[in-house]
């Protein structure tokens, strides 16, 4: 709900910018707020490989510094708003 995108779009195969950014934010939140392994997070996000999760987390960290709206989204996800 927080991203405004359906879960199926975030976990699906499409690679358009809004979906990819949402995935990165979800990856970052999952890494910071759960004890799930990279592989477990990848499975929840459409069967993605652990290396994809590592890359997404790194990209999220870089984007947070450059994009205040993305940083806000990450903060909301980590707080669990919209559950």
mmCIF file as gemmi writes it, N, C-alpha and C atoms, coordinates in Angstrom:
data_model
loop_
_atom_site.group_PDB
_atom_site.id
_atom_site.type_symbol
_atom_site.label_atom_id
_atom_site.label_alt_id
_atom_site.label_comp_id
_atom_site.label_asym_id
_atom_site.label_entity_id
_atom_site.label_seq_id
_atom_site.pdbx_PDB_ins_code
_atom_site.Cartn_x
_atom_site.Cartn_y
_atom_site.Cartn_z
_atom_site.occupancy
_atom_site.B_iso_or_equiv
_atom_site.pdbx_formal_charge
_atom_site.auth_seq_id
_atom_site.auth_asym_id
_atom_site.pdbx_PDB_model_num
ATOM 1 N N . UNK Axp A 1 ? 0.815 -1.205 0 1 0 ? 1 A 1
ATOM 2 C CA . UNK Axp A 1 ? 0 0 0 1 0 ? 1 A 1
ATOM 3 C C . UNK Axp A 1 ? 0.851 1.258 0 1 0 ? 1 A 1
ATOM 4 N N . UNK Axp A 2 ? 1.925 1.235 0.696 1 0 ? 2 A 1
ATOM 5 C CA . UNK Axp A 2 ? 2.766 2.424 0.845 1 0 ? 2 A 1
ATOM 6 C C . UNK Axp A 2 ? 3.305 2.905 -0.496 1 0 ? 2 A 1
ATOM 7 N N . UNK Axp A 3 ? 3.68 1.978 -1.352 1 0 ? 3 A 1
ATOM 8 C CA . UNK Axp A 3 ? 4.266 2.353 -2.64 1 0 ? 3 A 1
ATOM 9 C C . UNK Axp A 3 ? 3.218 2.811 -3.645 1 0 ? 3 A 1
ATOM 10 N N . UNK Axp A 4 ? 1.97 2.427 -3.427 1 0 ? 4 A 1
ATOM 11 C CA . UNK Axp A 4 ? 0.918 2.743 -4.385 1 0 ? 4 A 1
ATOM 12 C C . UNK Axp A 4 ? 0.89 1.787 -5.563 1 0 ? 4 A 1
ATOM 13 N N . UNK Axp A 5 ? 1.687 0.745 -5.48 1 0 ? 5 A 1
ATOM 14 C CA . UNK Axp A 5 ? 1.759 -0.256 -6.551 1 0 ? 5 A 1
ATOM 15 C C . UNK Axp A 5 ? 1.266 -1.593 -6.021 1 0 ? 5 A 1
ATOM 16 N N . UNK Axp A 6 ? 0.644 -2.392 -6.885 1 0 ? 6 A 1
ATOM 17 C CA . UNK Axp A 6 ? 0.195 -3.709 -6.427 1 0 ? 6 A 1
ATOM 18 C C . UNK Axp A 6 ? 1.385 -4.62 -6.129 1 0 ? 6 A 1
ATOM 19 N N . UNK Axp A 7 ? 1.191 -5.487 -5.163 1 0 ? 7 A 1
ATOM 20 C CA . UNK Axp A 7 ? 2.247 -6.424 -4.782 1 0 ? 7 A 1
ATOM 21 C C . UNK Axp A 7 ? 2.732 -7.234 -5.99 1 0 ? 7 A 1
ATOM 22 N N . UNK Axp A 8 ? 1.798 -7.645 -6.843 1 0 ? 8 A 1
ATOM 23 C CA . UNK Axp A 8 ? 2.166 -8.457 -8.006 1 0 ? 8 A 1
ATOM 24 C C . UNK Axp A 8 ? 3.101 -7.704 -8.947 1 0 ? 8 A 1
ATOM 25 N N . UNK Axp A 9 ? 2.96 -6.395 -9.021 1 0 ? 9 A 1
ATOM 26 C CA . UNK Axp A 9 ? 3.852 -5.601 -9.875 1 0 ? 9 A 1
ATOM 27 C C . UNK Axp A 9 ? 5.258 -5.537 -9.278 1 0 ? 9 A 1
ATOM 28 N N . UNK Axp A 10 ? 5.339 -5.399 -7.957 1 0 ? 10 A 1
ATOM 29 C CA . UNK Axp A 10 ? 6.644 -5.311 -7.299 1 0 ? 10 A 1
ATOM 30 C C . UNK Axp A 10 ? 7.378 -6.647 -7.364 1 0 ? 10 A 1
ATOM 31 N N . UNK Axp A 11 ? 6.651 -7.735 -7.249 1 0 ? 11 A 1
ATOM 32 C CA . UNK Axp A 11 ? 7.294 -9.05 -7.284 1 0 ? 11 A 1
ATOM 33 C C . UNK Axp A 11 ? 7.436 -9.605 -8.701 1 0 ? 11 A 1
ATOM 34 N N . UNK Axp A 12 ? 6.802 -8.97 -9.653 1 0 ? 12 A 1
ATOM 35 C CA . UNK Axp A 12 ? 6.818 -9.453 -11.035 1 0 ? 12 A 1
ATOM 36 C C . UNK Axp A 12 ? 8.123 -9.171 -11.768 1 0 ? 12 A 1
ATOM 37 N N . UNK Axp A 13 ? 8.176 -9.546 -13.027 1 0 ? 13 A 1
ATOM 38 C CA . UNK Axp A 13 ? 9.413 -9.448 -13.8 1 0 ? 13 A 1
ATOM 39 C C . UNK Axp A 13 ? 9.692 -8.09 -14.454 1 0 ? 13 A 1
ATOM 40 N N . UNK Axp A 14 ? 8.703 -7.203 -14.499 1 0 ? 14 A 1
ATOM 41 C CA . UNK Axp A 14 ? 8.901 -5.935 -15.211 1 0 ? 14 A 1
ATOM 42 C C . UNK Axp A 14 ? 9.998 -5.104 -14.574 1 0 ? 14 A 1
ATOM 43 N N . UNK Axp A 15 ? 10.69 -4.336 -15.42 1 0 ? 15 A 1
ATOM 44 C CA . UNK Axp A 15 ? 11.84 -3.557 -14.949 1 0 ? 15 A 1
ATOM 45 C C . UNK Axp A 15 ? 11.704 -2.067 -15.243 1 0 ? 15 A 1
ATOM 46 N N . UNK Axp A 16 ? 10.482 -1.554 -15.178 1 0 ? 16 A 1
ATOM 47 C CA . UNK Axp A 16 ? 10.326 -0.12 -15.399 1 0 ? 16 A 1
ATOM 48 C C . UNK Axp A 16 ? 10.666 0.611 -14.095 1 0 ? 16 A 1
ATOM 49 N N . UNK Axp A 17 ? 11.146 1.837 -14.219 1 0 ? 17 A 1
ATOM 50 C CA . UNK Axp A 17 ? 11.727 2.576 -13.099 1 0 ? 17 A 1
ATOM 51 C C . UNK Axp A 17 ? 10.882 2.599 -11.828 1 0 ? 17 A 1
ATOM 52 N N . UNK Axp A 18 ? 9.596 2.938 -11.88 1 0 ? 18 A 1
ATOM 53 C CA . UNK Axp A 18 ? 8.84 2.984 -10.622 1 0 ? 18 A 1
ATOM 54 C C . UNK Axp A 18 ? 8.789 1.632 -9.897 1 0 ? 18 A 1
ATOM 55 N N . UNK Axp A 19 ? 8.709 0.553 -10.655 1 0 ? 19 A 1
ATOM 56 C CA . UNK Axp A 19 ? 8.675 -0.775 -10.046 1 0 ? 19 A 1
ATOM 57 C C . UNK Axp A 19 ? 10.017 -1.14 -9.446 1 0 ? 19 A 1
ATOM 58 N N . UNK Axp A 20 ? 11.075 -0.843 -10.164 1 0 ? 20 A 1
ATOM 59 C CA . UNK Axp A 20 ? 12.42 -1.165 -9.681 1 0 ? 20 A 1
ATOM 60 C C . UNK Axp A 20 ? 12.729 -0.373 -8.412 1 0 ? 20 A 1
ATOM 61 N N . UNK Axp A 21 ? 12.375 0.899 -8.396 1 0 ? 21 A 1
ATOM 62 C CA . UNK Axp A 21 ? 12.606 1.704 -7.192 1 0 ? 21 A 1
ATOM 63 C C . UNK Axp A 21 ? 11.817 1.167 -6.01 1 0 ? 21 A 1
ATOM 64 N N . UNK Axp A 22 ? 10.585 0.758 -6.259 1 0 ? 22 A 1
ATOM 65 C CA . UNK Axp A 22 ? 9.774 0.178 -5.186 1 0 ? 22 A 1
ATOM 66 C C . UNK Axp A 22 ? 10.415 -1.103 -4.67 1 0 ? 22 A 1
ATOM 67 N N . UNK Axp A 23 ? 10.925 -1.939 -5.568 1 0 ? 23 A 1
ATOM 68 C CA . UNK Axp A 23 ? 11.601 -3.174 -5.156 1 0 ? 23 A 1
ATOM 69 C C . UNK Axp A 23 ? 12.812 -2.856 -4.289 1 0 ? 23 A 1
ATOM 70 N N . UNK Axp A 24 ? 13.605 -1.869 -4.725 1 0 ? 24 A 1
ATOM 71 C CA . UNK Axp A 24 ? 14.789 -1.498 -3.95 1 0 ? 24 A 1
ATOM 72 C C . UNK Axp A 24 ? 14.397 -1.049 -2.552 1 0 ? 24 A 1
ATOM 73 N N . UNK Axp A 25 ? 13.332 -0.276 -2.449 1 0 ? 25 A 1
ATOM 74 C CA . UNK Axp A 25 ? 12.878 0.199 -1.141 1 0 ? 25 A 1
ATOM 75 C C . UNK Axp A 25 ? 12.413 -0.977 -0.272 1 0 ? 25 A 1
ATOM 76 N N . UNK Axp A 26 ? 11.698 -1.915 -0.865 1 0 ? 26 A 1
ATOM 77 C CA . UNK Axp A 26 ? 11.243 -3.093 -0.133 1 0 ? 26 A 1
ATOM 78 C C . UNK Axp A 26 ? 12.439 -3.937 0.304 1 0 ? 26 A 1
ATOM 79 N N . UNK Axp A 27 ? 13.403 -4.095 -0.57 1 0 ? 27 A 1
ATOM 80 C CA . UNK Axp A 27 ? 14.612 -4.853 -0.231 1 0 ? 27 A 1
ATOM 81 C C . UNK Axp A 27 ? 15.311 -4.207 0.959 1 0 ? 27 A 1
ATOM 82 N N . UNK Axp A 28 ? 15.485 -2.9 0.901 1 0 ? 28 A 1
ATOM 83 C CA . UNK Axp A 28 ? 16.165 -2.196 1.99 1 0 ? 28 A 1
ATOM 84 C C . UNK Axp A 28 ? 15.407 -2.374 3.297 1 0 ? 28 A 1
ATOM 85 N N . UNK Axp A 29 ? 14.098 -2.203 3.25 1 0 ? 29 A 1
ATOM 86 C CA . UNK Axp A 29 ? 13.286 -2.357 4.456 1 0 ? 29 A 1
ATOM 87 C C . UNK Axp A 29 ? 13.377 -3.783 5.002 1 0 ? 29 A 1
ATOM 88 N N . UNK Axp A 30 ? 13.321 -4.772 4.123 1 0 ? 30 A 1
ATOM 89 C CA . UNK Axp A 30 ? 13.396 -6.165 4.558 1 0 ? 30 A 1
ATOM 90 C C . UNK Axp A 30 ? 14.746 -6.468 5.197 1 0 ? 30 A 1
ATOM 91 N N . UNK Axp A 31 ? 15.806 -5.941 4.626 1 0 ? 31 A 1
ATOM 92 C CA . UNK Axp A 31 ? 17.139 -6.171 5.187 1 0 ? 31 A 1
ATOM 93 C C . UNK Axp A 31 ? 17.291 -5.525 6.556 1 0 ? 31 A 1
ATOM 94 N N . UNK Axp A 32 ? 16.665 -4.364 6.74 1 0 ? 32 A 1
ATOM 95 C CA . UNK Axp A 32 ? 16.837 -3.611 7.979 1 0 ? 32 A 1
ATOM 96 C C . UNK Axp A 32 ? 15.851 -4.001 9.078 1 0 ? 32 A 1
ATOM 97 N N . UNK Axp A 33 ? 14.724 -4.595 8.729 1 0 ? 33 A 1
ATOM 98 C CA . UNK Axp A 33 ? 13.697 -4.839 9.74 1 0 ? 33 A 1
ATOM 99 C C . UNK Axp A 33 ? 13.371 -6.317 9.975 1 0 ? 33 A 1
ATOM 100 N N . UNK Axp A 34 ? 14.001 -7.203 9.228 1 0 ? 34 A 1
ATOM 101 C CA . UNK Axp A 34 ? 13.761 -8.637 9.437 1 0 ? 34 A 1
ATOM 102 C C . UNK Axp A 34 ? 15.088 -9.362 9.565 1 0 ? 34 A 1
ATOM 103 N N . UNK Axp A 35 ? 15.009 -10.609 9.96 1 0 ? 35 A 1
ATOM 104 C CA . UNK Axp A 35 ? 16.211 -11.432 10.012 1 0 ? 35 A 1
ATOM 105 C C . UNK Axp A 35 ? 16.238 -12.427 8.848 1 0 ? 35 A 1
ATOM 106 N N . UNK Axp A 36 ? 15.474 -12.134 7.814 1 0 ? 36 A 1
ATOM 107 C CA . UNK Axp A 36 ? 15.422 -13.002 6.628 1 0 ? 36 A 1
ATOM 108 C C . UNK Axp A 36 ? 16.761 -12.997 5.899 1 0 ? 36 A 1
ATOM 109 N N . UNK Axp A 37 ? 17.095 -14.136 5.32 1 0 ? 37 A 1
ATOM 110 C CA . UNK Axp A 37 ? 18.316 -14.209 4.521 1 0 ? 37 A 1
ATOM 111 C C . UNK Axp A 37 ? 18.081 -13.545 3.165 1 0 ? 37 A 1
ATOM 112 N N . UNK Axp A 38 ? 19.159 -13.305 2.463 1 0 ? 38 A 1
ATOM 113 C CA . UNK Axp A 38 ? 19.058 -12.73 1.123 1 0 ? 38 A 1
ATOM 114 C C . UNK Axp A 38 ? 18.227 -13.631 0.214 1 0 ? 38 A 1
ATOM 115 N N . UNK Axp A 39 ? 18.425 -14.921 0.317 1 0 ? 39 A 1
ATOM 116 C CA . UNK Axp A 39 ? 17.663 -15.863 -0.508 1 0 ? 39 A 1
ATOM 117 C C . UNK Axp A 39 ? 16.184 -15.84 -0.167 1 0 ? 39 A 1
ATOM 118 N N . UNK Axp A 40 ? 15.853 -15.728 1.116 1 0 ? 40 A 1
ATOM 119 C CA . UNK Axp A 40 ? 14.443 -15.671 1.52 1 0 ? 40 A 1
ATOM 120 C C . UNK Axp A 40 ? 13.782 -14.401 0.994 1 0 ? 40 A 1
ATOM 121 N N . UNK Axp A 41 ? 14.473 -13.286 1.088 1 0 ? 41 A 1
ATOM 122 C CA . UNK Axp A 41 ? 13.937 -12.036 0.553 1 0 ? 41 A 1
ATOM 123 C C . UNK Axp A 41 ? 13.741 -12.173 -0.95 1 0 ? 41 A 1
ATOM 124 N N . UNK Axp A 42 ? 14.701 -12.763 -1.626 1 0 ? 42 A 1
ATOM 125 C CA . UNK Axp A 42 ? 14.599 -12.964 -3.064 1 0 ? 42 A 1
ATOM 126 C C . UNK Axp A 42 ? 13.411 -13.822 -3.456 1 0 ? 42 A 1
ATOM 127 N N . UNK Axp A 43 ? 13.152 -14.867 -2.692 1 0 ? 43 A 1
ATOM 128 C CA . UNK Axp A 43 ? 12.003 -15.735 -2.985 1 0 ? 43 A 1
ATOM 129 C C . UNK Axp A 43 ? 10.702 -14.953 -2.858 1 0 ? 43 A 1
ATOM 130 N N . UNK Axp A 44 ? 10.58 -14.142 -1.819 1 0 ? 44 A 1
ATOM 131 C CA . UNK Axp A 44 ? 9.361 -13.353 -1.617 1 0 ? 44 A 1
ATOM 132 C C . UNK Axp A 44 ? 9.18 -12.339 -2.745 1 0 ? 44 A 1
ATOM 133 N N . UNK Axp A 45 ? 10.276 -11.84 -3.27 1 0 ? 45 A 1
ATOM 134 C CA . UNK Axp A 45 ? 10.213 -10.841 -4.339 1 0 ? 45 A 1
ATOM 135 C C . UNK Axp A 45 ? 10.28 -11.487 -5.723 1 0 ? 45 A 1
ATOM 136 N N . UNK Axp A 46 ? 9.557 -12.535 -5.909 1 0 ? 46 A 1
ATOM 137 C CA . UNK Axp A 46 ? 9.399 -13.126 -7.231 1 0 ? 46 A 1
ATOM 138 C C . UNK Axp A 46 ? 10.467 -14.109 -7.633 1 0 ? 46 A 1
ATOM 139 N N . UNK Axp A 47 ? 11.157 -14.698 -6.663 1 0 ? 47 A 1
ATOM 140 C CA . UNK Axp A 47 ? 12.162 -15.714 -6.993 1 0 ? 47 A 1
ATOM 141 C C . UNK Axp A 47 ? 13.478 -15.132 -7.46 1 0 ? 47 A 1
ATOM 142 N N . UNK Axp A 48 ? 13.803 -13.948 -6.98 1 0 ? 48 A 1
ATOM 143 C CA . UNK Axp A 48 ? 15.054 -13.316 -7.381 1 0 ? 48 A 1
ATOM 144 C C . UNK Axp A 48 ? 16.237 -13.927 -6.639 1 0 ? 48 A 1
ATOM 145 N N . UNK Axp A 49 ? 17.386 -13.897 -7.286 1 0 ? 49 A 1
ATOM 146 C CA . UNK Axp A 49 ? 18.626 -14.436 -6.754 1 0 ? 49 A 1
ATOM 147 C C . UNK Axp A 49 ? 19.158 -13.56 -5.622 1 0 ? 49 A 1
ATOM 148 N N . UNK Axp A 50 ? 19.933 -14.16 -4.718 1 0 ? 50 A 1
ATOM 149 C CA . UNK Axp A 50 ? 20.495 -13.387 -3.606 1 0 ? 50 A 1
ATOM 150 C C . UNK Axp A 50 ? 21.378 -12.241 -4.08 1 0 ? 50 A 1
ATOM 151 N N . UNK Axp A 51 ? 22.067 -12.427 -5.2 1 0 ? 51 A 1
ATOM 152 C CA . UNK Axp A 51 ? 22.926 -11.346 -5.704 1 0 ? 51 A 1
ATOM 153 C C . UNK Axp A 51 ? 22.095 -10.162 -6.208 1 0 ? 51 A 1
ATOM 154 N N . UNK Axp A 52 ? 20.906 -10.427 -6.692 1 0 ? 52 A 1
ATOM 155 C CA . UNK Axp A 52 ? 19.988 -9.356 -7.094 1 0 ? 52 A 1
ATOM 156 C C . UNK Axp A 52 ? 19.553 -8.561 -5.864 1 0 ? 52 A 1
ATOM 157 N N . UNK Axp A 53 ? 19.357 -9.242 -4.76 1 0 ? 53 A 1
ATOM 158 C CA . UNK Axp A 53 ? 18.966 -8.581 -3.519 1 0 ? 53 A 1
ATOM 159 C C . UNK Axp A 53 ? 20.113 -7.716 -2.997 1 0 ? 53 A 1
ATOM 160 N N . UNK Axp A 54 ? 21.321 -8.216 -3.051 1 0 ? 54 A 1
ATOM 161 C CA . UNK Axp A 54 ? 22.487 -7.421 -2.64 1 0 ? 54 A 1
ATOM 162 C C . UNK Axp A 54 ? 22.578 -6.164 -3.492 1 0 ? 54 A 1
ATOM 163 N N . UNK Axp A 55 ? 22.461 -6.318 -4.802 1 0 ? 55 A 1
ATOM 164 C CA . UNK Axp A 55 ? 22.541 -5.178 -5.706 1 0 ? 55 A 1
ATOM 165 C C . UNK Axp A 55 ? 21.417 -4.175 -5.419 1 0 ? 55 A 1
ATOM 166 N N . UNK Axp A 56 ? 20.207 -4.658 -5.206 1 0 ? 56 A 1
ATOM 167 C CA . UNK Axp A 56 ? 19.084 -3.775 -4.909 1 0 ? 56 A 1
ATOM 168 C C . UNK Axp A 56 ? 19.296 -2.989 -3.622 1 0 ? 56 A 1
ATOM 169 N N . UNK Axp A 57 ? 19.846 -3.638 -2.614 1 0 ? 57 A 1
ATOM 170 C CA . UNK Axp A 57 ? 20.115 -2.956 -1.343 1 0 ? 57 A 1
ATOM 171 C C . UNK Axp A 57 ? 21.162 -1.859 -1.536 1 0 ? 57 A 1
ATOM 172 N N . UNK Axp A 58 ? 22.182 -2.154 -2.306 1 0 ? 58 A 1
ATOM 173 C CA . UNK Axp A 58 ? 23.22 -1.143 -2.579 1 0 ? 58 A 1
ATOM 174 C C . UNK Axp A 58 ? 22.655 0.037 -3.369 1 0 ? 58 A 1
ATOM 175 N N . UNK Axp A 59 ? 21.854 -0.273 -4.355 1 0 ? 59 A 1
ATOM 176 C CA . UNK Axp A 59 ? 21.25 0.796 -5.161 1 0 ? 59 A 1
ATOM 177 C C . UNK Axp A 59 ? 20.335 1.664 -4.311 1 0 ? 59 A 1
ATOM 178 N N . UNK Axp A 60 ? 19.604 1.029 -3.394 1 0 ? 60 A 1
ATOM 179 C CA . UNK Axp A 60 ? 18.715 1.78 -2.508 1 0 ? 60 A 1
ATOM 180 C C . UNK Axp A 60 ? 19.516 2.755 -1.65 1 0 ? 60 A 1
ATOM 181 N N . UNK Axp A 61 ? 20.621 2.305 -1.109 1 0 ? 61 A 1
ATOM 182 C CA . UNK Axp A 61 ? 21.447 3.181 -0.273 1 0 ? 61 A 1
ATOM 183 C C . UNK Axp A 61 ? 21.952 4.386 -1.067 1 0 ? 61 A 1
ATOM 184 N N . UNK Axp A 62 ? 22.355 4.161 -2.294 1 0 ? 62 A 1
ATOM 185 C CA . UNK Axp A 62 ? 22.825 5.247 -3.151 1 0 ? 62 A 1
ATOM 186 C C . UNK Axp A 62 ? 21.69 6.21 -3.477 1 0 ? 62 A 1
ATOM 187 N N . UNK Axp A 63 ? 20.53 5.672 -3.776 1 0 ? 63 A 1
ATOM 188 C CA . UNK Axp A 63 ? 19.395 6.5 -4.164 1 0 ? 63 A 1
ATOM 189 C C . UNK Axp A 63 ? 18.852 7.325 -2.993 1 0 ? 63 A 1
ATOM 190 N N . UNK Axp A 64 ? 18.943 6.797 -1.792 1 0 ? 64 A 1
ATOM 191 C CA . UNK Axp A 64 ? 18.47 7.536 -0.621 1 0 ? 64 A 1
ATOM 192 C C . UNK Axp A 64 ? 19.192 8.877 -0.51 1 0 ? 64 A 1
ATOM 193 N N . UNK Axp A 65 ? 20.47 8.875 -0.783 1 0 ? 65 A 1
ATOM 194 C CA . UNK Axp A 65 ? 21.264 10.104 -0.674 1 0 ? 65 A 1
ATOM 195 C C . UNK Axp A 65 ? 20.885 11.129 -1.745 1 0 ? 65 A 1
ATOM 196 N N . UNK Axp A 66 ? 20.392 10.661 -2.875 1 0 ? 66 A 1
ATOM 197 C CA . UNK Axp A 66 ? 20.119 11.551 -4.007 1 0 ? 66 A 1
ATOM 198 C C . UNK Axp A 66 ? 18.646 11.917 -4.188 1 0 ? 66 A 1
ATOM 199 N N . UNK Axp A 67 ? 17.74 11.139 -3.601 1 0 ? 67 A 1
ATOM 200 C CA . UNK Axp A 67 ? 16.314 11.314 -3.873 1 0 ? 67 A 1
ATOM 201 C C . UNK Axp A 67 ? 15.52 11.368 -2.561 1 0 ? 67 A 1
ATOM 202 N N . UNK Axp A 68 ? 15.136 12.567 -2.108 1 0 ? 68 A 1
ATOM 203 C CA . UNK Axp A 68 ? 14.4 12.689 -0.845 1 0 ? 68 A 1
ATOM 204 C C . UNK Axp A 68 ? 13.069 11.927 -0.834 1 0 ? 68 A 1
ATOM 205 N N . UNK Axp A 69 ? 12.396 11.856 -1.957 1 0 ? 69 A 1
ATOM 206 C CA . UNK Axp A 69 ? 11.121 11.13 -2.011 1 0 ? 69 A 1
ATOM 207 C C . UNK Axp A 69 ? 11.351 9.628 -1.808 1 0 ? 69 A 1
ATOM 208 N N . UNK Axp A 70 ? 12.414 9.104 -2.391 1 0 ? 70 A 1
ATOM 209 C CA . UNK Axp A 70 ? 12.758 7.7 -2.194 1 0 ? 70 A 1
ATOM 210 C C . UNK Axp A 70 ? 13.144 7.459 -0.736 1 0 ? 70 A 1
ATOM 211 N N . UNK Axp A 71 ? 13.882 8.37 -0.156 1 0 ? 71 A 1
ATOM 212 C CA . UNK Axp A 71 ? 14.266 8.255 1.26 1 0 ? 71 A 1
ATOM 213 C C . UNK Axp A 71 ? 13.022 8.235 2.146 1 0 ? 71 A 1
ATOM 214 N N . UNK Axp A 72 ? 12.036 9.061 1.818 1 0 ? 72 A 1
ATOM 215 C CA . UNK Axp A 72 ? 10.792 9.082 2.582 1 0 ? 72 A 1
ATOM 216 C C . UNK Axp A 72 ? 10.061 7.744 2.462 1 0 ? 72 A 1
ATOM 217 N N . UNK Axp A 73 ? 9.997 7.207 1.239 1 0 ? 73 A 1
ATOM 218 C CA . UNK Axp A 73 ? 9.367 5.908 1.013 1 0 ? 73 A 1
ATOM 219 C C . UNK Axp A 73 ? 10.053 4.822 1.846 1 0 ? 73 A 1
ATOM 220 N N . UNK Axp A 74 ? 11.365 4.819 1.843 1 0 ? 74 A 1
ATOM 221 C CA . UNK Axp A 74 ? 12.103 3.821 2.624 1 0 ? 74 A 1
ATOM 222 C C . UNK Axp A 74 ? 11.79 3.963 4.113 1 0 ? 74 A 1
ATOM 223 N N . UNK Axp A 75 ? 11.734 5.193 4.585 1 0 ? 75 A 1
ATOM 224 C CA . UNK Axp A 75 ? 11.399 5.423 5.983 1 0 ? 75 A 1
ATOM 225 C C . UNK Axp A 75 ? 10.02 4.907 6.34 1 0 ? 75 A 1
ATOM 226 N N . UNK Axp A 76 ? 9.05 5.157 5.481 1 0 ? 76 A 1
ATOM 227 C CA . UNK Axp A 76 ? 7.688 4.673 5.723 1 0 ? 76 A 1
ATOM 228 C C . UNK Axp A 76 ? 7.639 3.15 5.745 1 0 ? 76 A 1
ATOM 229 N N . UNK Axp A 77 ? 8.346 2.527 4.823 1 0 ? 77 A 1
ATOM 230 C CA . UNK Axp A 77 ? 8.364 1.06 4.785 1 0 ? 77 A 1
ATOM 231 C C . UNK Axp A 77 ? 9 0.487 6.049 1 0 ? 77 A 1
ATOM 232 N N . UNK Axp A 78 ? 10.078 1.097 6.487 1 0 ? 78 A 1
ATOM 233 C CA . UNK Axp A 78 ? 10.765 0.6 7.666 1 0 ? 78 A 1
ATOM 234 C C . UNK Axp A 78 ? 9.951 0.814 8.935 1 0 ? 78 A 1
ATOM 235 N N . UNK Axp A 79 ? 9.142 1.845 8.966 1 0 ? 79 A 1
ATOM 236 C CA . UNK Axp A 79 ? 8.271 2.086 10.117 1 0 ? 79 A 1
ATOM 237 C C . UNK Axp A 79 ? 7.059 1.169 10.096 1 0 ? 79 A 1
ATOM 238 N N . UNK Axp A 80 ? 6.804 0.558 8.941 1 0 ? 80 A 1
ATOM 239 C CA . UNK Axp A 80 ? 5.663 -0.345 8.813 1 0 ? 80 A 1
ATOM 240 C C . UNK Axp A 80 ? 4.351 0.374 8.606 1 0 ? 80 A 1
ATOM 241 N N . UNK Axp A 81 ? 4.402 1.598 8.138 1 0 ? 81 A 1
ATOM 242 C CA . UNK Axp A 81 ? 3.173 2.351 7.906 1 0 ? 81 A 1
ATOM 243 C C . UNK Axp A 81 ? 2.422 1.726 6.74 1 0 ? 81 A 1
ATOM 244 N N . UNK Axp A 82 ? 1.132 1.637 6.855 1 0 ? 82 A 1
ATOM 245 C CA . UNK Axp A 82 ? 0.315 1.141 5.752 1 0 ? 82 A 1
ATOM 246 C C . UNK Axp A 82 ? 0.093 -0.348 5.769 1 0 ? 82 A 1
ATOM 247 N N . UNK Axp A 83 ? 0.483 -1.031 6.853 1 0 ? 83 A 1
ATOM 248 C CA . UNK Axp A 83 ? 0.256 -2.478 6.925 1 0 ? 83 A 1
ATOM 249 C C . UNK Axp A 83 ? -1.202 -2.82 6.913 1 0 ? 83 A 1
